[in-house]
Amino acid sequence: MHVQELLFVAAVLMPQCLRALRYSQGTGDENCETLKSEIHLIKEEFDELGRMQRTCNADVIVNKCEGLCNSQVQPSVITPTGFLKECYCCRESFLKEKVITLTHCYDPDGTRLTSPEMGSMDIRLREPTECKCFKCGDFTR
């Protein structure tokens, strides 16, 4: 079987790892890292009756995992598909809680809130501090 045919079979059987398969065919190096990313966060706050009290938003910098991990597909007489697949994906290995302050808050009519208690909102999220290659589908960690 030619490399191109093997990659085609891999694309049908494991689409989430095709990019990593192409990469590992070239250099064989892994490149999974923690990178900074700017995102726009919006949080709505509701009262006990379900009415929106305010909406807050901000552009914030958070960490993300990105990169390529070595994966392979090889013929196998033991597996039902005829191929042994070893797929690795770049994912977080450690998360830390981060408090982010959303500084642009508005009432339901779109009027900017400026009072100290309503003009900003703190939210908590978990972001990766370390990333590495894990076997795809392994969520036991």
Backbone bond lengths (Angstrom), bond angles and torsions (degrees), N, CA, C in turn:
res aa  C-N    CA-C-N  psi(-1)  N-CA   C-N-CA  omega(-1)  CA-C   N-CA-C  phi
1 M - - - 1.456 - - 1.523 108.11 -
2 H 1.312 116.64 134.96 1.458 122.23 -179.68 1.521 110.75 -80.29
3 V 1.334 115.24 158.58 1.466 120.98 -178.85 1.528 110.66 -58.57
4 Q 1.347 117.70 -41.71 1.464 120.27 -179.73 1.530 111.05 -62.48
5 E 1.354 117.33 -41.07 1.466 120.56 178.39 1.521 110.14 -64.70
6 L 1.317 116.62 -40.48 1.459 121.44 179.11 1.521 110.68 -63.13
7 L 1.333 117.37 -41.63 1.460 120.31 177.65 1.524 111.25 -66.22
8 F 1.347 117.82 -36.59 1.460 120.39 177.44 1.522 110.22 -63.72
9 V 1.330 117.45 -45.30 1.468 121.53 177.94 1.523 109.44 -61.84
10 A 1.316 117.28 -40.84 1.464 120.45 178.70 1.524 110.59 -63.77
11 A 1.323 117.55 -37.45 1.467 120.29 179.96 1.515 110.94 -65.01
12 V 1.310 117.91 -35.86 1.460 121.57 179.07 1.523 110.39 -74.40
13 L 1.324 116.96 -40.69 1.461 120.60 -174.73 1.519 113.31 -84.95
14 M 1.322 118.04 -31.08 1.465 121.03 -174.51 1.522 110.28 -141.40
15 P 1.329 120.33 69.59 1.461 120.43 -175.73 1.518 114.14 -61.70
16 Q 1.338 119.09 -31.03 1.455 120.41 -177.38 1.517 112.32 -67.63
17 C 1.316 118.51 -15.74 1.465 120.12 -177.02 1.521 112.99 -113.45
18 L 1.328 118.01 6.98 1.459 119.68 -176.68 1.521 111.08 -59.60
19 R 1.338 117.45 -43.55 1.455 120.05 -179.09 1.530 110.51 -60.30
20 A 1.333 116.73 -41.48 1.460 120.15 178.95 1.522 110.71 -67.86
21 L 1.341 117.76 -35.70 1.459 120.20 177.94 1.526 110.82 -63.75
22 R 1.319 116.37 -45.10 1.460 119.27 178.49 1.519 110.35 -60.69
23 Y 1.311 116.81 -41.94 1.460 121.06 -178.31 1.521 110.62 -65.09
24 S 1.333 117.48 -44.49 1.463 119.25 -176.95 1.521 111.43 -69.11
25 Q 1.338 117.98 -24.31 1.456 119.86 175.71 1.533 109.80 -65.91
26 G 1.355 116.67 -30.60 1.457 120.51 -176.35 1.509 113.04 -80.63
27 T 1.333 117.76 -73.05 1.464 119.89 -170.98 1.517 113.61 -104.65
28 G 1.331 117.21 -27.32 1.458 119.73 -178.05 1.517 113.25 82.63
29 D 1.320 118.19 1.81 1.459 121.29 -178.51 1.523 111.04 -92.09
30 E 1.334 115.49 146.84 1.456 120.62 173.53 1.514 108.75 -95.33
31 N 1.320 115.33 150.18 1.461 120.19 -177.47 1.526 108.26 -146.92
32 C 1.320 117.70 67.21 1.461 123.40 -179.60 1.523 107.09 -106.02
33 E 1.347 115.98 120.14 1.457 118.15 -174.84 1.526 111.71 -143.88
34 T 1.321 114.57 165.32 1.457 122.58 176.33 1.518 107.62 -94.28
35 L 1.336 116.17 121.97 1.457 121.32 -177.86 1.523 110.54 -122.86
36 K 1.312 116.30 153.72 1.465 122.13 174.68 1.526 108.99 -82.57
37 S 1.331 115.28 144.04 1.451 120.45 -179.84 1.529 108.85 -143.70
38 E 1.326 116.78 137.13 1.464 120.00 177.00 1.529 108.37 -94.19
39 I 1.333 115.66 128.86 1.464 120.90 178.13 1.526 108.98 -130.31
40 H 1.315 115.25 159.52 1.460 121.15 176.85 1.527 107.54 -104.71
41 L 1.330 117.30 117.19 1.467 122.63 -179.67 1.518 110.43 -102.92
42 I 1.334 115.15 138.22 1.462 122.06 175.63 1.521 107.20 -130.64
43 K 1.328 116.16 131.65 1.466 121.53 178.53 1.517 108.35 -131.86
44 E 1.327 115.60 127.75 1.456 120.83 177.09 1.515 108.70 -103.14
45 E 1.315 116.42 143.17 1.461 121.80 179.05 1.538 108.05 -117.90
46 F 1.334 115.94 131.75 1.458 122.50 -177.48 1.524 110.65 -118.51
47 D 1.336 116.19 152.83 1.465 119.94 175.14 1.530 109.34 -85.99
48 E 1.332 116.68 -177.89 1.468 121.47 -175.14 1.530 112.64 -66.38
49 L 1.325 118.66 -17.64 1.463 122.08 177.60 1.528 112.72 -94.34
50 G 1.319 116.35 0.97 1.458 120.60 178.09 1.516 114.38 88.74
51 R 1.322 117.65 9.50 1.466 120.58 177.69 1.527 109.77 -86.51
52 M 1.334 115.31 137.13 1.455 118.62 -179.80 1.528 110.11 -69.80
53 Q 1.329 115.74 129.19 1.463 122.53 178.60 1.528 111.11 -92.80
54 R 1.341 115.38 -43.90 1.462 120.17 -179.27 1.526 109.83 -162.50
55 T 1.309 115.17 160.82 1.460 124.00 174.39 1.516 107.17 -125.94
56 C 1.319 116.19 129.89 1.467 120.38 179.03 1.523 108.74 -122.83
57 N 1.340 116.28 148.15 1.466 119.80 179.01 1.517 110.11 -151.11
58 A 1.326 114.38 164.69 1.471 121.63 176.88 1.521 108.79 -170.46
59 D 1.311 115.59 155.80 1.465 121.99 169.62 1.520 106.71 -91.30
60 V 1.331 117.08 125.04 1.466 121.45 -175.98 1.523 110.58 -130.97
61 I 1.318 114.74 156.91 1.463 121.79 176.36 1.527 107.81 -101.71
62 V 1.342 116.11 125.48 1.463 121.93 177.31 1.526 109.02 -133.65
63 N 1.308 116.13 161.39 1.458 121.67 177.65 1.516 110.61 -83.15
64 K 1.335 115.83 150.46 1.464 122.43 173.14 1.522 108.32 -142.92
65 C 1.330 115.51 157.60 1.459 121.08 175.03 1.520 108.69 -96.45
66 E 1.307 115.45 133.09 1.455 119.40 178.67 1.511 109.17 -152.10
67 G 1.314 115.64 143.07 1.451 119.95 176.53 1.503 111.95 150.72
68 L 1.302 114.58 -173.00 1.454 122.26 -176.35 1.521 110.35 -119.44
69 C 1.317 114.89 144.30 1.457 121.12 178.80 1.521 108.81 -125.87
70 N 1.313 116.39 147.05 1.461 120.46 179.45 1.519 110.33 -66.72
71 S 1.322 115.80 130.15 1.457 123.17 176.32 1.512 107.07 -136.38
72 Q 1.334 115.63 158.34 1.457 117.98 179.75 1.519 110.79 -151.73
73 V 1.313 114.53 155.60 1.454 122.98 173.10 1.518 105.77 -130.19
74 Q 1.334 116.45 130.31 1.454 119.23 178.31 1.523 109.70 -137.04
75 P 1.327 117.29 149.15 1.463 120.00 179.21 1.534 111.03 -59.96
76 S 1.338 115.63 145.04 1.460 120.51 -179.66 1.527 109.20 -149.25
77 V 1.324 116.65 133.48 1.465 120.12 176.06 1.527 111.06 -86.41
78 I 1.316 117.87 -9.73 1.464 122.26 -176.98 1.523 112.03 -87.11
79 T 1.336 118.07 -37.85 1.470 121.26 -174.67 1.529 110.83 -81.08
80 P 1.342 117.56 148.01 1.471 121.40 -178.27 1.535 113.33 -61.91
81 T 1.325 118.15 -32.22 1.464 120.36 -178.70 1.522 112.29 -81.15
82 G 1.314 117.74 -15.19 1.456 121.14 -176.75 1.515 113.21 89.74
83 F 1.352 115.92 2.43 1.461 120.03 179.14 1.518 109.69 -136.67
84 L 1.308 115.74 140.60 1.460 122.21 172.61 1.523 106.67 -96.88
85 K 1.337 115.81 119.90 1.468 120.59 -175.73 1.521 109.39 -108.32
86 E 1.292 116.11 128.46 1.460 123.12 173.89 1.516 106.72 -122.96
87 C 1.322 115.99 99.99 1.455 121.79 -175.73 1.525 108.93 -111.56
88 Y 1.322 116.47 130.30 1.463 122.42 177.77 1.519 109.23 -124.23
89 C 1.335 116.23 138.98 1.458 122.65 -176.65 1.531 110.12 -126.75
90 C 1.315 115.77 148.84 1.461 122.72 -180.00 1.527 108.81 -80.64
91 R 1.348 116.57 116.21 1.465 121.43 -178.30 1.522 110.04 -142.66
92 E 1.333 114.66 168.26 1.458 120.60 -179.06 1.529 110.55 -69.39
93 S 1.334 115.99 138.92 1.458 120.80 174.59 1.525 110.68 -107.14
94 F 1.322 116.90 -15.96 1.458 121.03 176.68 1.523 108.89 -151.28
95 L 1.341 115.73 133.95 1.473 122.11 178.52 1.516 109.43 -115.35
96 K 1.322 115.79 148.69 1.457 120.58 175.71 1.525 107.71 -133.98
97 E 1.334 115.73 145.49 1.453 120.11 178.39 1.518 109.59 -77.89
98 K 1.331 114.68 138.66 1.460 120.73 -179.52 1.528 107.75 -130.72
99 V 1.326 116.49 135.09 1.464 121.77 175.81 1.524 107.77 -97.01
100 I 1.322 115.19 126.72 1.465 121.46 -179.14 1.524 108.04 -120.24
101 T 1.325 116.41 135.50 1.462 121.56 177.96 1.523 109.16 -100.18
102 L 1.329 114.69 119.57 1.461 121.07 174.93 1.528 106.68 -87.91
103 T 1.329 116.75 123.15 1.467 120.58 -168.41 1.521 115.02 -105.06
104 H 1.305 118.27 -5.96 1.467 121.16 -179.70 1.522 108.17 -113.54
105 C 1.332 117.39 100.34 1.460 122.01 -176.92 1.529 110.83 -116.00
106 Y 1.328 115.20 142.03 1.458 121.97 -176.01 1.526 109.90 -135.59
107 D 1.330 115.83 148.46 1.463 120.13 175.04 1.535 108.67 -80.80
108 P 1.343 118.79 174.58 1.468 120.73 -177.46 1.535 114.25 -58.94
109 D 1.327 117.74 -22.17 1.469 121.14 178.98 1.533 112.55 -87.32
110 G 1.338 117.15 -3.25 1.466 120.98 179.30 1.509 114.61 91.53
111 T 1.333 117.73 8.35 1.458 121.59 178.60 1.530 109.68 -82.16
112 R 1.311 115.73 131.15 1.472 120.98 -179.05 1.521 109.92 -65.55
113 L 1.343 115.84 132.61 1.468 122.06 177.66 1.521 108.58 -93.03
114 T 1.317 117.22 132.54 1.462 120.45 -176.20 1.520 113.62 -121.67
115 S 1.336 117.80 -8.53 1.465 118.61 -179.37 1.531 109.68 -67.16
116 P 1.330 118.08 150.30 1.470 121.22 -176.98 1.541 113.25 -57.16
117 E 1.323 117.31 -37.64 1.473 118.90 -176.75 1.533 113.25 -80.85
118 M 1.333 118.90 -23.54 1.467 121.39 -178.13 1.531 113.78 -113.01
119 G 1.320 118.23 -12.55 1.461 122.28 -174.81 1.512 115.51 -79.32
120 S 1.331 117.07 -8.91 1.469 120.57 176.54 1.527 108.79 -149.20
121 M 1.317 115.48 161.99 1.465 121.20 -178.61 1.531 109.05 -143.08
122 D 1.327 116.58 132.39 1.459 121.40 175.17 1.527 109.13 -93.07
123 I 1.324 116.12 133.92 1.459 121.10 173.94 1.521 108.27 -127.48
124 R 1.311 115.31 156.70 1.463 121.32 178.87 1.521 109.11 -114.63
125 L 1.325 115.03 136.36 1.458 119.33 172.71 1.515 108.94 -141.88
126 R 1.307 115.15 162.21 1.468 120.86 178.04 1.513 107.97 -106.55
127 E 1.326 115.02 129.01 1.454 119.58 -179.79 1.526 109.44 -126.19
128 P 1.331 116.93 152.32 1.467 119.38 179.24 1.522 111.45 -70.92
129 T 1.328 115.39 139.74 1.459 120.20 171.68 1.527 110.34 -110.53
130 E 1.331 116.39 -17.51 1.463 121.83 176.26 1.522 108.18 -141.57
131 C 1.327 116.00 142.86 1.456 121.84 178.21 1.524 108.92 -130.12
132 K 1.345 115.67 147.55 1.453 119.74 173.92 1.522 109.74 -158.71
133 C 1.307 115.98 173.22 1.459 121.62 -177.54 1.529 110.11 -81.93
134 F 1.346 115.47 128.98 1.463 122.72 176.65 1.513 108.67 -124.67
135 K 1.308 115.11 153.73 1.457 120.03 174.98 1.522 108.51 -61.45
136 C 1.319 117.49 129.78 1.465 121.30 -177.43 1.527 110.27 -60.47
137 G 1.329 115.66 138.46 1.459 120.46 179.43 1.511 113.29 83.46
138 D 1.331 119.03 -3.06 1.479 121.65 179.78 1.521 108.30 -90.28
139 F 1.335 116.19 98.97 1.460 121.32 179.90 1.510 112.08 -107.35
140 T 1.335 117.86 21.10 1.471 121.54 -175.82 1.515 112.97 -82.75
141 R 1.316 118.79 -10.75 1.451 119.62 -175.58 1.496 112.79 -72.18
